[in-house]
Amino acid sequence: IEEPMTLEPSESYSKADLDTYAEILRQISDEAYSDPELVISAPHRSTVHKMEGDTMNDPDRWALTWRAYVRKRGG
C-alpha cells in the first residue's frame, strides 16, 4: 500500500477509500503478529523521527521554533 491515509471526522470517504484504509489496518495487524518489533519501532519511512529521551529532559536543548533552534545550534 503506497499512500498513507488518516481519517478525518469532518470529511466523507468513498467505499474505495474505506476499503484501502481497512487494508492498511489489516497489513499492520498482520505485521504486529508476525514481527512485533517491526510495528513497535515504526515509523520506518517517515520525515518524523523519534526523539532521544535525554533531549526532552534538558530545557537548555529545547527549541520550540526554527529561529530558536538555529540560535542554539549556531547555524
N, C-alpha and C positions, 0 to 999 in steps of 0.2 A: 504494500500500500504506500503510495508515494507522497500524497499531500496530507499534512497534519490538519486536524479538524477539531474545533472546540465548539460545542453547542452553546448558543446564547439564548437566554429565555425570551428575549424580545423579538426573535426572528422566527420565520416559518421555514420549514425544511421540506424538501421533496422526499418521496419514498426512497429514491435512489440515494440521496444524501444520508438518510437514516440507515439504509442498508450498508452503506460504506462505513458509517460510524460503528454499527454493530460488528462489522467485520474487523475493524481496528481493535475493538474491545475483545473480540474472540481471540485475535492474534496475541494480544497482551496476556490474556488469561492462559493461553497455551504456553507461552514463554515462561510465565510465572510458575507453572507446574513442571515444565521440563528443565528450566535453567533459572532458578530463583535469583541468582546473583546478577544475571543479565538485567532483570527488572529493577532490582534494588539499586544497582549502580547507574541506572538511566538518569538523564538523557545521554545519548551517545553521539548524536549528530545534531547538535543544537548550538546556537550562539550564546546561550545561557549556560554558565558553568557553576559548579558547586563552590561555595566559599570555604576557605580554610577556617577552622574553629577559632584559631588564635586571633584572627582579624576582627571577629565580631566582639571580642572581649577587650580590645585595646582602642579606646576613644581617640588616641593620638593618630591612629591609622585610618579612622573613618573619613570618608569624603562623600558627602551627600550630593554634591554637584560636580560637573566636569571641571569647573574652574577650581574648586577645592582640591580635586584630585591632581590637577596639573600643578597647583601651588605646593601641595605636599610632596609630590614626586619630583619636583624640579624640572618639569618637562615643558 
